[in-house]
Amino acid sequence: MSDSQNQSNHRHDGHRQRLRSKLLSAQFDYLCPHELMELLTFYSIPRKDTNELAHEILAYYGNHFSAVFEAEPGDLQKIPGVGENTAALITLVKCIMREIETERLRETTVLKTAEEIADYAIRLFSGHQKEVFYLILLNNSGKVIAYEKVFDGSVSEITVEPRKIVEYALKYPKTKRVILAHNHPSGNINPSGSDIDTTRLITRALNTVDIRVEDHVIVAGRRCYSFLEHELLY
């Protein structure tokens, strides 16, 4: 190995150590997004300078840090230099973040106001790239008993069966109210005609077992649409 290569490797190792030291000495507030991404990719690409790759990953997603961790593994691997190891590591971080958020949601006790419901639903859908439908089950005081992901869909649509909703609600004997929630990954916050019709069918089905639909919310990113506030619950 030439002297220049030795010097390059030394600088490279020194740079990595400086970033690690910054992280471990609780100076992570002073790390910018590309440095955080560079630190992360150290562990999937151990013997290569990942500074440029970190910039490229962020640029690919419009320099939106959150978008990187919401991406599908296959999409990540479209970026030159991002292989299976890096895509797996980023996806692992996403899964860990989601598990932390799920744990926090389990600790939530009462949902009464529109703001509380919206915040809960937005957190519930964090990281989802496809349409999914959740059922949030409450007792008569508005305390969260549980939540269930009852249906999975595609990027643009989902099929919901009211009968299944009733079955899930009856799994929890203390359920007196429910909040219906689904997401629109497209970013369009408004309900479709199908959303409105399905909500009416679910509401009628749950009424037969004396369970009230408190609200149906649609989440698109950080925005939330309430059927109750728009007088669409019947």
N, C-alpha and C positions, 0 to 999 in steps of 0.2 A: 504493500500500500504506500502511495506517495505521501510526502510531507503535507501537501495541500489537502489530500483526502483526510489525513489524520486531523488537521486543523479544522476542517469542515465538520467532521464527526464530533470533535471536542466542543465546537461552538453549538452544534445541534443538541448534544447532551446537556450542555450548560444551560441552554435556553429552556429545555424541558424542565430541568430541575428548578430553575427560577420560577417558572409558572406553578409548579407543584408546591414550592415553598410559599408562594403567595396565597395559594388556596388553603394550605394546611395551617398557615399562621393567621387564619380568619380575616384575610384581606380580600376575600372573594367579591366583596362589594365593589372593589376597584378593578375587577376583571371585566373587560368589555365582551360583548357577545362572541366575536370571532376568537377571542382567547379562550373562552369557555368551550367553544366548539373544538378548538385546537387541542385543548386539554383532553377532551373526551376521545378524540380520534387517536391520541397517543396510544390508547389501550387496544385499538383494533389494527393500528399500523405502527408497530413498535420501533421499527428501525428506519423511519423515513420522516423528513420534515413535512408536517401536515398543515403548516401555516396557510399556504396557498389553497389547499383543499378546503380548509375551514371557511375561507372567504368565498370559495366557489359554491359550497353547500348553502351558505346563507344567501348569496346572490340568486341562486336558483329559485329560492322561495321568497324573492322580493325583500330580502333582509328582514323577514318576519321570523323571529326565533321560534315562536310557538308553532308556526306552520311546519317547521322542520320536524317537530316531534308529533305532529298530527299526520304526517305523511305515511303512506303505505310503503312497506319494504321494497316492493318492485319499482315504485316511483323513485325512491332514493337511489336505487342502483342505476338509474338512467344518467346520473351525474358522473362524468368521467372521473375515475379515481375512487369512486365509492363501490367497494365490493361487498360480498356477502357478510363479512365480519363487521364492517362499519354499519351496514344496514341493520344487522342483528343487534348491535350495541345500542343504536339510536332507538330501535323498537323496544328494547329491554327497558331503557330509561322511560319511554312512554308508558309501558305497562306498570312500572314501579310508581310513576306519578299518578296513574289512574287508580292503583290500589290504595295509595295514600288518600286520594280524594274520596274513594269509596268508603274508607274507614271513617273519614270525617263525616260523611253523609249519614252513616249508621248512628253517629252520636247526636245528630240533630233530633230534637225532641218534638217541637211543635211547629206546625205551619198554619198560620192564620191569615196573614196579610198577603196582598198581591205581590209585594216586594219580596217577602220570605219565600213564596212559591216560585217566583221567577229566579231568584238566586239559587235555590235548591236545584231547579230544573237545568239551569245553565251549567252548573257544576256536574250534574248527572250525565250530561251529554258531552262533556269534555273529551276530546280525542276521537269521537266517532266520525268516520268518513262516509258511512252509509246510513240510510234511514233505519232507525230502530224505534220501537214503541215500548214505553215504560208504563207500568201501573204503580202508582204510589198509594199505599194503603194507610188509612188513618182511622183512629178510634173516634168516638163522638166528641172528644175534646180537641181534635185536630192533631193529636200526637201521632208521629209516624210509627207505624207498626213494622212495616217492611216496604221494600220496593222490589218489583220483578220486571226483568226485561222479557216481555211476552212475545214480541215478534221482531224478526230481522228482515230487512228489505235490501234493496239495491241502492245505488247512488241517488236515484230519482223517485222511487216508489216503494210502497209497502202494502201488503194485504193484511187486514185486521179482521178477525172473526169475533163478533160480540159474544158468542157462546164461550169461547176460550177465556175472554175477559172475566166473565161470571165465574168460571171454574177457578181461576186464579184468586179472585176476591174471596171466594168461599173457603179457600185453604186456611184463611186466618179468621177464626170465629169472632174476634173482636172488631172486625172491620165494619164501620158504619158509613164511612165516606171514602171516596177515592179521587185522586187527581190523575187524569189521563195526560200523557206527555209523549210527544214525538218530535223528531228534528227534521229540518230541511237543509241538508248539506249544500244545496244550491245557493243558499243565502236569501232566498225569497221567504219572507216572514209570513206572508198571507196564506190563509187556509184555502185549499182547493174545494170545489164542490163536493168531491168525494170525502174530504176531511169532515165537512159539515154533515153530510148524510150519515157517515159512519158514526160520528159522535151522537147523533140522535138515536141511532139503533142501539148503541152501547148504553146510553142513558135509559132507554126504555127497558132493555134487558136487565139492567141492574136494579131498576125500580121494582121489578117483580120479586126480588129477594131483599127488598127494603135497604138497599145501599144507594146512597146519593152521590152523584157526580158533582164534586166541589168545583172543578174547573177542568178544562182541557187546554194545555199550553203547547205552543209550537216554539221550538228553539232554533234559531239560525245564528250561529256564532255567539255573540254576546247579547243578542236581542231576544226578546221573548214576547210572544203574542198570546193574549188571554181570551178564550172564548167567553168567559164570564163578563169581562170588561166590555166586550163588543156585543153583548146580549145575544150570543149564539147558542146558549144552553137551553134546551127545552125539556 
